[in-house]
Amino acid sequence: MKRKEYNYLIVGAGLFGATFACMARRRGKRCLVIDKRPHPGGNTWCEEADGIIVHRYGPHIFHTNDEEVWEFVNRFATFTPYTLNTLACSKGKLYSLPFNLHTFYQMWGVTTPAEARAVIGRQRREAGIAAPRNLEEQALSLVGRDVYETLIKGYTEKQWGRPCRELPADIIKRLPVRFYFDNNYFNDRHQGIPDGGYNVLVHGLLEGIECRTRCNYLDDRAHFDALADRIVYTGPADEYFGFRLGRLEYRSLRFVHETLPVSCYQGNAIVNYTAADVPYTRIVEHKFFAADRAAALSLPHTVVTREYPAPFGPASEPYYPVGDAENRALHASYLELGRRLAPRTVFAGRLGSYQYYDMDRAVSAALKLSKECV
């Protein structure tokens, strides 16, 4: 049998694909990475606009408690520590996120944990929900009606395009509620952003590896399959099989970027807009992610991005899997189809696994797969 040109074809140059390719190359394997976008990096890709690094597909803060993952990514980029402090805007009033004693002070004027617990406890009892059946009931049973209606309901229904009563409870099962003053969005030990943006990290991972962009695997699958012994496919499983069993559901996003002639627009990196009558879910001001924030804030202009939730269709990107029982079962059926019809192909990454991955989890999963496969 003729030796194939590559040991691995990796479809998708996002963080998962780049990490897997990096580890496979270290073990002496020949890899080809392809991506249909005009750049590698997937949703972490950054662009420079007037001296400001813009997170093109939404803000990304690397956070993890996994020491192996943290040590690994720091081989390829220098991370500046970054603590995310998010605000929520509801009807002109600002609240701190995640929910903490500062949020409860802003909402009710309470100043002690006992006072906040008393208000939330009373509202939880009034809701009278013992076994939450959906997201709305889950939220009411956790934080009561005021927080739910002010900060959760409108935002969530915009994001998912359906009423909270129709969403599974487990979407917010781990909703952080702190009865102390702490605006740090994440609890992880390590938190940071690569100096120069995520392109530095991705280019480091892909150093010495052939990577072709503007290259759609599904346009010429037979050609690409013939190039490699095995395929790591990080795209949607239903699209791989031509949707023969049905379509998996996703939610998409539309990003509107704007350069404004002011040094600072909103005073914070991220402000969520929770009211249902505001069409976007958040505004991101990118200069707050800069390694040298003081220098960035001295610039006479700024770049902001409004994020608009959108239905997923043929011309849009799949961002959030709708991971209800029906969709999970359909994805499992596609994986079984893959085992029978495409035994050389591994379905992996955020889309291939039909799971929402934080960046550290994407890296961890790629490291694990590389140990199993390579």
Backbone hydrogen bonds, N-H to C=O, Kabsch-Sander energy under -0.5 kcal/mol:
donor,donor_aa,acceptor,acceptor_aa,energy
6,Y,227,L,-2.5
7,N,30,R,-1.9
8,Y,30,R,-2.2
9,L,230,R,-2.4
10,I,8,Y,-0.6
10,I,32,L,-3.0
11,V,9,L,-0.6
11,V,232,V,-3.1
12,G,10,I,-0.9
12,G,34,I,-3.3
18,A,14,G,-2.9
19,T,15,L,-1.9
20,F,16,F,-2.6
21,A,17,G,-2.4
22,C,18,A,-2.2
23,M,19,T,-2.2
24,A,20,F,-2.6
25,R,21,A,-2.6
26,R,22,C,-1.9
27,R,23,M,-1.1
28,G,25,R,-2.1
29,K,24,A,-2.5
31,C,29,K,-0.5
32,L,8,Y,-2.2
33,V,210,E,-2.6
34,I,10,I,-2.4
35,D,212,R,-2.0
41,G,13,A,-3.0
44,T,41,G,-2.1
45,W,42,G,-1.3
47,E,54,V,-2.2
49,A,52,I,-2.9
52,I,49,A,-1.3
54,V,47,E,-3.8
54,V,52,I,-0.5
56,R,45,W,-1.3
56,R,54,V,-1.2
57,Y,43,N,-0.5
57,Y,45,W,-0.6
58,G,55,H,-1.6
62,F,60,H,-0.5
62,F,192,G,-2.0
64,T,190,H,-2.3
67,E,65,N,-0.8
70,W,66,D,-2.4
71,E,67,E,-2.6
72,F,68,E,-2.0
73,V,69,V,-2.5
74,N,70,W,-1.6
75,R,72,F,-1.6
76,F,73,V,-1.4
77,A,73,V,-0.9
79,F,77,A,-0.6
80,T,193,I,-2.6
82,Y,191,Q,-1.3
84,L,82,Y,-0.6
85,N,83,T,-0.5
86,T,84,L,-0.5
86,T,97,L,-0.8
87,L,270,I,-1.8
88,A,95,Y,-2.9
89,C,272,N,-3.8
90,S,88,A,-0.5
90,S,93,K,-2.7
93,K,90,S,-1.6
95,Y,88,A,-2.6
97,L,86,T,-2.3
99,F,176,P,-0.6
101,L,180,Y,-2.0
103,T,100,N,-0.6
104,F,100,N,-2.0
105,Y,101,L,-2.0
106,Q,102,H,-2.3
107,M,103,T,-1.8
108,W,104,F,-2.9
109,G,104,F,-0.6
109,G,105,Y,-1.7
110,V,104,F,-0.8
116,A,112,T,-2.0
117,R,113,P,-2.9
118,A,114,A,-2.0
119,V,115,E,-1.9
120,I,116,A,-2.5
121,G,117,R,-2.8
122,R,118,A,-2.1
123,Q,119,V,-2.2
124,R,120,I,-2.5
125,R,121,G,-2.2
126,E,122,R,-2.2
127,A,123,Q,-1.8
128,G,124,R,-1.6
129,I,124,R,-0.6
130,A,128,G,-0.7
135,L,164,C,-0.9
135,L,167,L,-2.4
136,E,164,C,-1.0
138,Q,134,N,-2.3
139,A,135,L,-2.7
140,L,136,E,-2.6
141,S,137,E,-2.0
142,L,138,Q,-0.9
142,L,139,A,-0.8
143,V,139,A,-3.0
144,G,139,A,-0.7
144,G,140,L,-1.0
147,V,143,V,-0.5
148,Y,144,G,-1.5
149,E,145,R,-3.0
150,T,146,D,-2.1
151,L,147,V,-2.7
152,I,147,V,-0.7
152,I,148,Y,-1.6
153,K,148,Y,-3.0
156,T,152,I,-2.8
157,E,153,K,-2.4
158,K,154,G,-1.9
159,Q,155,Y,-2.5
160,W,156,T,-2.5
161,G,157,E,-1.4
166,E,163,P,-1.8
167,L,164,C,-1.4
171,I,168,P,-1.3
172,I,169,A,-1.4
173,K,170,D,-0.8
175,L,172,I,-1.7
178,R,99,F,-2.7
182,D,180,Y,-0.9
185,Y,84,L,-2.9
190,H,64,T,-2.2
192,G,62,F,-2.5
193,I,80,T,-1.8
195,D,78,T,-3.4
197,G,194,P,-2.4
200,V,197,G,-1.1
201,L,197,G,-0.6
202,V,198,Y,-2.6
203,H,199,N,-2.9
204,G,200,V,-1.8
205,L,201,L,-2.2
206,L,202,V,-2.1
207,E,204,G,-0.9
209,I,206,L,-2.3
210,E,31,C,-0.8
212,R,33,V,-2.8
213,T,211,C,-0.5
214,R,37,R,-2.8
215,C,35,D,-2.4
217,Y,215,C,-0.7
219,D,216,N,-1.3
220,D,216,N,-0.6
220,D,217,Y,-1.2
224,F,220,D,-1.9
225,D,221,R,-3.1
226,A,222,A,-1.5
227,L,224,F,-1.5
228,A,224,F,-0.6
228,A,225,D,-0.7
229,D,6,Y,-1.4
230,R,7,N,-1.8
231,I,344,R,-2.3
232,V,9,L,-2.8
233,Y,231,I,-0.7
233,Y,346,V,-3.0
234,T,11,V,-2.1
234,T,232,V,-0.6
237,A,351,L,-0.6
240,Y,236,P,-1.6
241,F,237,A,-1.4
242,G,239,E,-1.8
243,F,238,D,-3.3
244,R,241,F,-1.2
246,G,243,F,-1.1
251,R,320,Y,-2.0
252,S,310,A,-2.8
254,R,308,Y,-2.4
256,V,306,R,-2.3
257,H,255,F,-0.6
258,E,304,V,-2.5
260,L,258,E,-0.5
260,L,302,T,-3.1
262,V,260,L,-1.4
271,V,283,I,-2.1
272,N,87,L,-3.4
273,Y,281,T,-3.2
274,T,89,C,-1.8
274,T,272,N,-0.6
275,A,89,C,-0.6
278,V,275,A,-1.4
281,T,307,E,-2.7
282,R,307,E,-0.8
283,I,271,V,-2.2
284,V,305,T,-2.6
285,E,269,A,-2.7
286,H,284,V,-0.6
286,H,303,V,-1.7
288,F,285,E,-1.2
289,F,286,H,-2.3
290,A,287,K,-1.3
293,R,291,A,-0.8
296,A,292,D,-2.1
297,L,293,R,-2.8
298,S,294,A,-1.0
299,L,295,A,-0.5
299,L,296,A,-1.3
302,T,260,L,-2.1
304,V,258,E,-2.7
305,T,284,V,-2.2
306,R,256,V,-2.4
307,E,282,R,-2.2
308,Y,254,R,-2.9
308,Y,306,R,-0.6
310,A,252,S,-2.4
312,F,250,Y,-0.7
316,S,313,G,-1.7
319,Y,251,R,-1.8
319,Y,317,E,-0.8
320,Y,251,R,-2.3
322,V,249,E,-2.2
323,G,321,P,-1.5
324,D,322,V,-1.9
328,R,324,D,-2.5
329,A,325,A,-2.1
330,L,326,E,-1.9
331,H,327,N,-2.5
332,A,328,R,-2.2
333,S,329,A,-1.8
334,Y,330,L,-1.8
335,L,331,H,-2.2
336,E,332,A,-2.1
337,L,333,S,-2.1
338,G,334,Y,-2.3
339,R,335,L,-2.0
340,R,336,E,-1.4
341,L,337,L,-3.0
342,A,338,G,-2.4
345,T,342,A,-1.9
346,V,231,I,-2.8
348,A,233,Y,-2.4
348,A,346,V,-0.6
351,L,234,T,-0.6
352,G,348,A,-1.1
353,S,349,G,-2.2
354,Y,351,L,-0.5
355,Q,350,R,-2.1
357,Y,355,Q,-0.6
362,A,358,D,-2.0
363,V,359,M,-2.3
364,S,360,D,-2.6
365,A,361,R,-2.8
366,A,362,A,-2.0
367,L,363,V,-2.5
368,K,364,S,-2.4
369,L,365,A,-2.5
370,S,366,A,-2.3
371,K,367,L,-1.7
372,E,368,K,-1.6
373,C,369,L,-2.6
374,V,370,S,-1.9
